[in-house]
Amino acid sequence: MPRIDVETGGLRAAGGSAQSVAAELRGFAGQIRAALSGAGDAAPSQSAAASGEFSHALQAGALAIAEGVGSLGTNAVSAADTYEQVDQRVMPP
């Protein structure tokens, strides 16, 4: 079986970057809530509910993206760990 070479440091760094982006997106979701929390109160009664639903949808969307990006980062770090373990235990140089 041919050897597969993986740059585990780069893979791990990319995973860490993705996890950082996910954390920023979670923070952004909180900022959305804070920024739009008063919009419903200031809006006419006919649109107050719609404003609240819009705020909730934006926040939920940011959190969903954060979850996906965070999982991608976690999986990349896990893959780097797995490649290193296989190299050390199963396929020594």
C-alpha positions in Angstrom: 0.0 0.0 0.0 1.5 3.4 -0.9 2.2 5.8 1.8 -0.1 8.9 2.2 1.7 12.0 3.4 -0.4 14.5 5.3 0.9 17.8 6.6 -0.6 17.3 10.1 0.6 20.7 11.4 -1.2 22.5 8.6 -4.3 20.4 9.1 -4.2 21.0 12.8 -3.7 24.8 12.2 -6.6 24.9 9.8 -8.8 23.1 12.3 -7.8 25.6 15.0 -8.6 28.5 12.7 -12.0 27.0 11.9 -12.7 26.7 15.6 -11.7 30.3 16.2 -14.1 31.4 13.4 -16.9 29.4 15.0 -16.3 31.1 18.3 -16.4 34.5 16.6 -19.7 33.5 14.9 -21.2 32.6 18.3 -20.2 36.0 19.5 -21.7 37.6 16.4 -25.0 35.8 17.2 -25.0 37.4 20.6 -24.3 40.8 19.0 -27.2 40.3 16.7 -29.5 39.7 19.6 -28.2 42.8 21.5 -28.4 45.0 18.4 -31.9 44.1 17.4 -33.4 43.6 20.9 -34.7 47.2 21.0 -35.9 47.2 17.4 -39.2 45.4 18.2 -39.9 47.9 21.0 -39.3 50.8 18.7 -41.3 49.4 15.8 -45.0 49.9 15.2 -47.1 47.2 16.9 -47.9 45.6 13.5 -44.2 44.9 12.8 -42.9 44.3 16.3 -43.5 40.5 16.1 -41.9 40.3 12.6 -38.9 42.3 13.9 -38.4 39.8 16.8 -38.8 36.8 14.4 -36.2 38.3 12.1 -33.7 38.8 14.9 -34.3 35.3 16.1 -33.8 33.9 12.5 -30.5 35.8 12.1 -29.2 34.6 15.4 -30.3 31.0 14.7 -28.6 31.2 11.3 -25.3 32.5 12.8 -25.4 29.8 15.5 -26.1 27.0 12.9 -23.1 28.2 10.7 -20.9 28.4 13.8 -21.9 24.8 14.7 -20.9 23.5 11.2 -17.7 25.5 11.1 -16.8 24.4 14.6 -17.4 20.7 13.7 -15.2 21.1 10.7 -12.4 22.4 12.9 -12.8 19.7 15.4 -12.8 17.0 12.7 -9.7 18.5 11.1 -7.8 18.4 14.4 -9.0 14.9 15.0 -7.9 13.8 11.5 -4.4 15.3 12.2 -4.2 13.3 15.5 -5.3 10.1 13.7 -2.8 10.5 10.9 0.0 11.0 13.4 -1.1 8.0 15.5 -1.2 5.7 12.4 2.2 7.0 11.3 3.7 6.3 14.7 2.1 2.9 15.4 1.3 1.2 12.1 3.5 2.7 9.4 6.8 3.6 10.9 9.3 5.2 8.4 
